[in-house]
Structure formats: C-alpha cells, structure tokens
Amino acid sequence: MSKSPGKIYVVATPIGNLGDMTTRAIEVLSSVDLILAEDTRHSIPLLRHFQIQTRCQAFHEHNEISVAASVCERVKQGESVAIISDAGVPLISDPGFPLVRMAHENKLPVVSIPGACAAISAISVAGLATDRFTFEGFLPAKSGAKRKVLETLLDESRTMIFYESPRRVIDTLKIMLELFGENRQAVLARELTKLFETVHKASLPELLHFVESDSNQVKGEIVLLLEGIQKEETDEDEEELKRILSVLLEELSVKQAVSIAMNLKNLKRNQVYPIALELKKISEDSESL
C-alpha cells in the first residue's frame, strides 16, 4: 500500500515585529519534517526564538531548481516540508516558485499559511487607491533598464507597488519624477512594523526632497507606491493632442514636443509623454518598412 503524500506549506514570517508571527505558523513549522529557508543564518535565530527545532536547509535562487525535485520526492513519500523567506510571504519577490510549480505538476498538496506581507501592509496604510493595484516587485538595478520598465507603466491606472533597495531609492524617485510628472502622488513605506517605521505620502518632487534631506530614509526595507494615471481627457481631447504631437514630432525631439504640447493643452507630463512615445514608435516602424 503506497503512502499518502505529505504537504508543502508556504509559511509567512514577520516582516519586522516578531509579534506578527501567527500561532498556526509556529505549529506548522514545529511539525514538518524540513524547513526550507532563504537564508538559514537569518531564519535560525527566528526559529529559536519560537523554540522551533525542525531541521532547516538553505533554499535560495541559486539552488531552488535542484532542490525542488528532491523535495517533491520526499513529499511523495509522506514527508511534509515548509518554505519560509527572510521576511513576509515566500515567493513574493522571493524564492519558491519552481518548487510550488513542480508540486502542482506532481499533484502534491500546497498549503498557504498566511501572515505579514510588506506589499499588502504598505498599500493598506498608503492613502492611495486600494480597489485595484499592481505589484511590480523590484525594478532593475541599472538606471537605463529601470527607465524602460517604468515607461511601460506610464499609462497604468492602478496603484503601483514596488520593492526597492535603499541604495537605489533616490535614483528611482528621480526617474519617476521625470517620467510621471510633478503632480503624481507617491508613498515611501519604510521599515514597516519596526521601531523606525515611516509612511510618508507626497507628490513625487516633495517625496524626493523628503528622502534626500534625511539620510535615515535610505536605510532599511523600502516599499514605494505610485498613484495610477488619472484619465480625465475625452477621446476628442486625445485626438487633438495626437494631431499636435504628430506635427511637432516631425521637427522636434520627443522631449521638446512633449514640453510644447503640455503648455498648449495645459496637460500634465504623464498625460502627454506616453502618447508621444507611441506616435514616435509608429513613425519609426513605418519608416523601416
């Protein structure tokens, strides 16, 4: 008679305050056969704090594919395994996806043990629209690649959530200001649930000044949230804007054409720039044919 398979538990851990560890998470981590941890040096002190003695194995982006197959075999034999990340919910910009995907392919049960999540915690207190939002994770480290990703979001109407390194947050805010304009609202949510928690909402230029003027704001774990575009113009307004930009782009750069069109139509940069980019691309594509 074959053994019933075990389970794979995806277990959330605190993002700062240890009081956010759930009773269920402690029970599961204490009962499984193995805990897969993003960084055992980080997780073992946490486990010891809650007197969890389960064996812990490193499970990170460099070994998760090779480990996933062996873990699935163990689960098939009846063992249960838990995945934890350094903080928050595993798989959310953290390792674990290959294992969960392989578990589904092998029809092995995967169970969520919910808890703290930086992205959800941040949007709940940000004061930006929460009815629809998009999680973008970490932006590319290099400015050029980062700019390209942000350009794809110029017409995004949902609240955008980003994770960002404290070393790169000022560069990111500068690029956001350039692309999305001075009127776009944004939020810095830093060190959530910790002693020096900061949640600061402001326009992009004000938020950039806030971060640049206080060195403490470029320390710790950071979530950036950006307001979605407010679509106010009518179809007729947009057609008129396209006509103006088409004429300007025949003689001027995108930056110059956008600047003139903004003044002529009394519009914000984020209402003009994506349309100019689209028209420029259409023009270049037609010339290449």
Secondary structure as GFF3:
##gff-version 3
##sequence-region A 1 289
A	DSSP	beta_strand	8	11	.	.	.	ID=ss1
A	DSSP	three_ten_helix	18	20	.	.	.	ID=ss2
A	DSSP	alpha_helix	23	31	.	.	.	ID=ss3
A	DSSP	beta_strand	34	37	.	.	.	ID=ss4
A	DSSP	alpha_helix	40	49	.	.	.	ID=ss5
A	DSSP	beta_strand	56	58	.	.	.	ID=ss6
A	DSSP	alpha_helix	64	76	.	.	.	ID=ss7
A	DSSP	beta_strand	81	84	.	.	.	ID=ss8
A	DSSP	alpha_helix	97	105	.	.	.	ID=ss9
A	DSSP	beta_strand	110	113	.	.	.	ID=ss10
A	DSSP	alpha_helix	118	125	.	.	.	ID=ss11
A	DSSP	beta_strand	133	138	.	.	.	ID=ss12
A	DSSP	alpha_helix	143	151	.	.	.	ID=ss13
A	DSSP	beta_strand	159	164	.	.	.	ID=ss14
A	DSSP	alpha_helix	169	180	.	.	.	ID=ss15
A	DSSP	beta_strand	185	190	.	.	.	ID=ss16
A	DSSP	beta_strand	198	203	.	.	.	ID=ss17
A	DSSP	alpha_helix	204	212	.	.	.	ID=ss18
A	DSSP	three_ten_helix	215	218	.	.	.	ID=ss19
A	DSSP	beta_strand	222	226	.	.	.	ID=ss20
A	DSSP	alpha_helix	235	249	.	.	.	ID=ss21
A	DSSP	alpha_helix	254	265	.	.	.	ID=ss22
A	DSSP	alpha_helix	269	288	.	.	.	ID=ss23
###
